[in-house]
């Protein structure tokens, strides 16, 4: 039996092919039409956010040529968040102690290494569908950032924790950067080639920590990172 996601993706590819037929007859456009016919549209997974809808954020696979996504709530079209502003579950490689770890972070923001406390910036942000499966109960977040809601000691002065629970406790927006509204172009190529939006799991992370605080009380000494 054909998977429903595959059916949806095939329909998106066909829609792109139809859109390409209305473009000017150039060598580049003919190549794109040929790629669409063979389901080979070059695409990339990007992060988006919408300030108008309460700072909602999501991930979407879009064509490399036209990286645009429409907010499913207000229908406004947005450009993707710049790579150096992306945030979420991040991969870190500490050059000081060679420690590799994963934690919530933002590409342009340095965070203390969980091993030696040296400041490290992420090497990449891992989209929701590419993360390892969540265990039934994940460890409570705790880091050396000065403002972390569950701060480790000794903390590193002048550093910031962007974990959703810390942001919520501090009265800050969970969304760290807002997408810019897309300026319409003449191309009629559809902007979606994916199986659907991949919402961030910030609310799930917050709910997990809230439940843990309620059960165990604040000040847990669990040393793992989320």
C-alpha positions as CSV (number, residue, x, y, z in Angstrom):
1,X,0.0,0.0,0.0
2,X,1.4,3.5,-0.9
3,X,2.2,5.7,2.0
4,X,0.1,8.8,2.3
5,X,3.2,10.9,2.8
6,X,4.6,9.7,-0.5
7,X,1.3,10.5,-2.3
8,X,1.4,14.0,-0.9
9,X,5.0,14.4,-2.0
10,X,4.3,13.2,-5.5
11,X,1.5,15.7,-5.7
12,X,3.8,18.5,-4.7
13,X,6.4,17.5,-7.3
14,X,3.7,17.4,-10.0
15,X,2.5,20.9,-8.9
16,X,6.0,22.2,-9.2
17,X,6.4,20.7,-12.7
18,X,3.1,22.4,-13.8
19,X,4.3,25.7,-12.4
20,X,7.6,25.4,-14.3
21,X,5.7,25.1,-17.6
22,X,4.6,28.7,-17.3
23,X,8.1,30.1,-16.9
24,X,10.1,31.6,-19.8
25,X,11.7,29.1,-22.1
26,X,15.4,29.2,-21.0
27,X,18.0,26.5,-20.6
28,X,17.9,26.8,-16.8
29,X,14.1,26.5,-16.7
30,X,14.1,23.5,-19.1
31,X,16.6,21.8,-16.8
32,X,14.3,22.5,-13.8
33,X,11.4,21.1,-15.7
34,X,13.3,18.0,-16.5
35,X,14.4,17.6,-12.9
36,X,10.8,18.0,-11.7
37,X,9.6,15.4,-14.1
38,X,12.2,13.0,-12.6
39,X,11.3,14.0,-9.0
40,X,14.8,15.6,-8.6
41,X,14.0,19.1,-7.5
42,X,17.0,20.3,-5.4
43,X,15.6,21.1,-1.9
44,X,16.7,22.1,1.5
45,X,15.2,21.9,5.0
46,X,14.9,25.4,6.5
47,X,13.5,27.0,9.7
48,X,10.8,29.6,9.7
49,X,8.9,31.7,12.3
50,X,5.9,34.0,12.4
51,X,5.8,37.0,14.8
52,X,2.2,37.8,13.9
53,X,1.0,34.4,15.2
54,X,2.5,34.5,18.7
55,X,6.1,33.7,17.6
56,X,5.3,30.4,16.1
57,X,8.1,28.5,14.4
58,X,8.4,25.5,12.1
59,X,10.7,23.6,9.7
60,X,9.9,23.1,6.0
61,X,11.6,21.4,3.1
62,X,11.6,24.0,0.3
63,X,13.2,24.2,-3.2
64,X,16.7,25.6,-3.1
65,X,15.7,28.1,-5.9
66,X,12.8,29.5,-3.9
67,X,13.1,29.2,-0.2
68,X,9.8,30.4,1.0
69,X,7.2,29.0,3.4
70,X,3.7,30.2,4.2
71,X,2.5,30.4,7.8
72,X,-0.3,27.8,8.2
73,X,-2.1,30.1,10.6
74,X,-2.1,33.6,9.1
75,X,-1.1,32.5,5.5
76,X,1.7,35.1,5.3
77,X,4.7,34.0,3.3
78,X,8.2,34.2,4.9
79,X,11.8,33.9,4.0
80,X,13.8,31.3,6.0
81,X,15.7,32.2,9.2
82,X,19.4,33.0,8.3
83,X,21.7,30.1,9.0
84,X,23.6,32.1,11.7
85,X,20.4,32.8,13.6
86,X,18.8,29.3,13.6
87,X,18.1,27.8,17.0
88,X,17.0,24.5,18.5
89,X,18.6,21.2,19.4
90,X,22.3,21.8,18.5
91,X,25.5,19.9,18.0
92,X,28.6,21.2,19.6
93,X,32.3,20.2,19.2
94,X,34.5,21.8,21.8
95,X,38.0,22.7,20.4
96,X,39.4,23.0,23.9
97,X,38.7,19.5,25.2
98,X,37.4,17.7,22.1
99,X,34.1,17.0,23.8
100,X,31.1,16.5,21.5
101,X,27.7,17.1,23.0
102,X,24.1,18.1,22.1
103,X,22.1,20.8,23.8
104,X,19.6,23.5,23.0
105,X,21.3,26.5,21.5
106,X,21.5,29.1,18.7
107,X,24.1,29.1,15.9
108,X,25.5,32.6,16.6
109,X,25.5,32.2,20.4
110,X,28.4,30.6,22.4
111,X,27.5,28.3,25.2
112,X,29.7,26.8,28.0
113,X,31.0,23.3,27.2
114,X,29.5,20.7,29.5
115,X,33.0,19.2,30.2
116,X,35.4,22.1,30.5
117,X,33.1,25.2,30.4
118,X,35.0,26.8,27.5
119,X,32.7,28.8,25.2
120,X,31.6,26.9,22.1
121,X,29.3,27.8,19.2
122,X,27.1,25.1,17.6
123,X,28.3,23.4,14.4
124,X,24.7,22.8,13.3
125,X,21.1,22.9,14.4
126,X,19.4,19.5,14.1
127,X,15.9,19.5,12.6
128,X,13.1,17.6,14.5
129,X,12.9,14.7,12.1
130,X,16.7,14.2,12.1
131,X,17.0,13.9,15.9
132,X,17.4,10.7,17.8
133,X,14.2,9.2,19.1
134,X,13.2,10.7,22.4
135,X,13.3,8.4,25.4
136,X,10.2,8.2,27.5
137,X,11.7,10.5,30.1
138,X,14.6,12.8,29.2
139,X,17.0,14.3,31.8
140,X,16.2,17.8,33.0
141,X,18.1,20.6,31.3
142,X,21.0,22.1,33.3
143,X,23.9,24.1,32.0
144,X,26.7,26.5,33.1
145,X,25.0,29.6,31.5
146,X,24.6,32.4,33.9
147,X,20.8,32.8,33.4
148,X,19.9,29.0,33.1
149,X,16.8,28.2,35.1
150,X,18.5,25.1,36.5
151,X,22.1,26.5,36.6
152,X,25.2,24.5,37.3
153,X,28.0,25.8,39.4
154,X,30.4,27.4,39.0
155,X,28.5,29.2,36.2
156,X,30.2,31.1,33.4
157,X,29.6,34.9,33.7
158,X,28.0,36.7,30.7
159,X,26.6,33.6,29.0
160,X,22.9,32.9,28.1
161,X,20.7,29.8,28.0
162,X,18.2,29.7,25.2
163,X,16.5,26.5,26.4
164,X,12.7,27.0,26.1
165,X,12.1,26.5,29.8
166,X,14.7,29.2,30.7
167,X,13.2,31.6,28.2
168,X,9.7,31.0,29.7
169,X,10.9,31.4,33.3
170,X,12.7,34.7,32.4
171,X,9.5,36.0,30.7
172,X,11.2,36.0,27.2
173,X,9.9,34.9,23.9
174,X,10.8,31.3,23.0
175,X,11.3,32.3,19.4
176,X,14.8,33.8,19.1
177,X,14.5,35.3,15.6
178,X,11.6,36.2,13.4
179,X,11.5,35.4,9.6
180,X,11.3,38.4,7.3
181,X,8.1,38.6,5.2
182,X,8.8,37.4,1.7
183,X,8.6,39.9,-1.1
184,X,6.6,38.3,-4.0
185,X,8.5,37.4,-7.2
186,X,7.3,36.6,-10.7
187,X,8.0,32.9,-10.5
188,X,5.0,30.7,-10.2
189,X,7.0,27.7,-8.9
190,X,5.3,26.3,-5.7
191,X,7.3,26.7,-2.6
192,X,6.7,23.3,-1.0
193,X,8.3,19.9,-1.9
194,X,8.0,18.3,1.5
195,X,5.7,16.0,3.5
196,X,4.5,18.8,5.6
197,X,5.6,21.2,8.4
198,X,7.9,20.0,11.1
199,X,6.9,22.0,14.2
200,X,9.6,22.7,16.8
201,X,9.1,20.7,20.0
202,X,9.6,23.7,22.4
203,X,6.3,23.2,24.1
204,X,7.0,19.5,24.7
205,X,10.3,20.4,26.2
206,X,8.8,23.0,28.5
207,X,6.0,20.6,29.5
208,X,8.5,17.9,30.4
209,X,10.5,20.2,32.6
210,X,7.4,21.6,34.3
211,X,6.2,18.1,35.1
212,X,9.7,17.2,36.4
213,X,9.8,20.3,38.6
214,X,6.3,19.5,40.0
215,X,7.4,16.0,40.9
216,X,10.9,16.5,42.1
217,X,11.1,20.2,43.1
218,X,13.5,22.8,41.7
219,X,17.2,22.3,42.1
220,X,17.5,18.8,40.6
221,X,21.1,17.6,40.4
222,X,20.6,15.6,37.3
223,X,23.7,16.4,35.2
224,X,22.5,15.6,31.6
225,X,21.6,18.1,29.0
226,X,18.5,18.5,26.9
